[in-house]
Amino acid sequence: MTCMEVADMMVYEFTKRVIVPVVAAIFLAALFYPLCVENSVCDYLKLWVLMGIPFGVHRMFVWVIPKGFDLGGTVGILVINLLIGGVIGGMILAWRLVMAAVYLVRYVCMGIFRLVGKSKKIFSE
């Protein structure tokens, strides 16, 4: 691999592992924040569950599929799927944000070590 291919791969990994989860969290927070504010106070539990729905609801529809119920039972199962999927997705979102912070620190340290290594080569010549 050439140096440019490695740099392109690092940019791709940085974008995938750091930028995308953080931008998704900011977008979802901006989208759902007005729905969670009552009397100028934000209900952060509701915000966390709503932000987690896109990350966890597709996992819930594999486990509990509403069939054989009447209309009320089907709607109830769908609401339970959304609630539990939001909680699971909230945990997944928190984990992805923690991992984004870890990868950010890792890439910053790698960049510093790379710069220090190049500066040692420049100063040693």
N, C-alpha and C positions, 0 to 999 in steps of 0.2 A: 504494500500500500504506500502511496506517496503521501507526502506531508499534507497536501491539499485535501486528499480523500479522508485522512484522519480528522482534519479540522472541520470538514463538511459533516462528517459523522458526529463529531462532538457537538456541533451547532444543532444538528437534528435531534440528538439525544437531550440536549439542554432544553430545546423548545418543547419536546414531548414530555419530559419529566418535570420541568419547572414552570415554564410559561403557561402551558395549556391548563393545568389544574388551577393555578392562581387566577388566571383570567376567567375561567369557568366559575370559580367561587365568587369573584367580584361581580360578574354578570348576574349570577343567581341571587346574590345578596341585594344588588340594586333592583332586580326585578321583583323580589318578594318582600323587601323591606316595607313598602307602603301597605301591604296586606297585614303586616304584623304590628302596626302601630295603632294603639288605642289610647286616647287621652295624652298624647305626646309621650307615651312610654312604649318601648318595644318589648314584645314578648319573644325572648330569644329562643325559647324552646320551640315555639311555633315556627320561627325563622329557620332553626336548625332542621326541623322535620321537612319543611317545604323545600329547603335547599338540597336535602338528601333524596327527594323523590326521583330526580332524573338518574341518580347513581344506583338506586336500589330497587326501584319498582319492577324492573325487568327480571330480577331474581325472584320476586314474590309470585309472579304469574306462572312460574314453573311449579311452585309448591302447592298453591291452593287455587284450583281452577273452578269457577262457579258454574256448575252444571247440575241439573236435577232440582234446582230451587225455583220458587216462584219469584216474582219481580222484587219483592222486598228482601228476600234472602240473597238474590244475586247482587243487589245494590249494597247490602250489608257486607257481603264477602269482598266486593270491590273496594269498599271503604276500608275494611280491615287490611286488604292488600296494600292500599296506599299508605296507611298509617305505619304498618310494619316495614314496608319498603322504604318509607321516609326515614325511619329510625336506622335501619341497616345502611341506607345510603348516606345518612349523616355521619355514621361511623366510618364508612369508606371515604367520604369527602375529607373528614378530619385526618385519616391515615394518609391520604394522598397529599394533603397540605404539609403534614409532618415530613413525609418523604421528599417533597419539593424543597423544604428547608434544608434537609440533609444533603440533597444533591446540590443545592446552591452553595452550601459551605464547601462541599467536596470540589466543585468546579472552580470556586474562587481559590481554594488552596492549590489545586492543580495549576491554575494560571500563575499564581505567585511563585510556585516552585519552578515552573517553566521559565518565568522571567528571571528568577535568581540564577538558574542554570545557564541561561544565555548570557547574563551579565558576567558570570564567572568566566565564561569562555572569552568574552570580549576583553575583560581586564587581565586575563592571563596571557593574552597574546602581545 
